[in-house]
Amino acid sequence: MNLLDSDWIVPYLLAQKRELKSYKELSGDEQQDIQQVLFIMDKFCIVEAAYHELTCCPGGEELPRSYLVKQCKDNLNKLCYIDALNFYDALSTVIEKMESVAEIIVDSEDGLGEKLTFVSGYYNHF
């Protein structure tokens, strides 16, 4: 048995021959190509695993490597920090604002300038 005839050795040698680069080491045109691929993936909700499978298919050699797309995505995610919003705090703030606005509204139908509460204003309209 010849070692070069096995199914795994040729892709292994090709991978060793190819020098792996990081996203930051690429030229501006190559980085722009990867950003465009990332935009399309985001726009059409293509997950990284599906893109990786495309790069492994015949003809996928011309696509940017999936690890470069992941590095680009990580670099873009470092630009901003998104913190989770506490639902109950946000809800209580909105309700407090609604209550304060409802108390300020003046009933213009009777012209007396009577302040309405949220509940009384709600029931008076039905």
HELIX and SHEET records of a PDB file:
HELIX    1   1 LEU A    3  ASP A    5  5                                   3    
HELIX    2   2 ILE A    9  LYS A   17  1                                   9    
HELIX    3   3 TYR A   23  GLU A   25  5                                   3    
HELIX    4   4 GLY A   28  LYS A   43  1                                  16    
HELIX    5   5 GLU A   48  CYS A   56  1                                   9    
HELIX    6   6 GLY A   60  GLU A   62  5                                   3    
HELIX    7   7 SER A   66  ASN A   77  1                                  12    
HELIX    8   8 PHE A   87  ILE A  104  1                                  18    
HELIX    9   9 PHE A  118  ASN A  124  1                                   7    
END                                                                             
